[in-house]
Amino acid sequence: MALDGIFRKKFQEAAGASMKAGLVFNILVGFTATLLFWVINGFKWESTPYSQIIAIIQAFLGVAYGLVGFKVMKDGGVALYALFLMTGSMVVPYVWGLLFLNEPFSWLRLAGLLVIFAAVVVSKVSDFKTNPKQMALCIAVFFFNGFVSVTSKVHQVEVNYAVVSTTSFTVIAFLWKLILSGAAYGAMFKKFKDEPKLPPLKKIYPYVVYCTLTGGIYYVLQLLVAGKVSASVMYPMISGGNIIFSALLGKAILHENLSRRSILGIILCFAGTCMFL
């Protein structure tokens, strides 16, 4: 997941961080990942009504928080957006697992969640100004991204309805991401015509391929683990690990400086993640 973030940043450096660039990125990743995992699946197509519904919901949530996120970042709330994005991905599935999947409660793990939450706040929040509208958008990002994780978990533990294999579900999920991103781009096509053209495909597509490989592998592994590990343990650990490795890889690959806030965030994340072991 951390490597995926590195290549996404490289794409943004080449194509920009506009909503147009974001949708094009989702379209290209959706197409490439669908084709890649269909090949890996032996060109086999599996489908059940339940898996299709979950894939559609997941794709819709993913495209939605992406579009809302571009609006938030356009208004200057990048740190605030990152805060709600990352905390949503661990808090929502954590609570869902306790309330609806009968997962056992642990005071130590709750403490670990709070420590990781504090790490996100320390490492991501800087001086920023916000307003009620922007805060409402950030709350939407929190729940949209959180329920993306929930849908993965719900699909993998389903026992009452027929579901497809993990690889087949990956194909379906990325296909719907392609379809919905394409529909969103089509709806905004007239608006995008007046915006600057994106760089040539040969310049940005390598980053799409790298993101497809790293993000796709992460997605498949997450689905496999989701069927075996409780949501209240899995997603906080993923979020904690993502913060740690994103900072370290950013330093190693992008030569980003590690501030005192970032170092403190890494230490807190490591401590919080250990509480889930």
Disulfide bonds with the S-S distance in Angstrom:
none
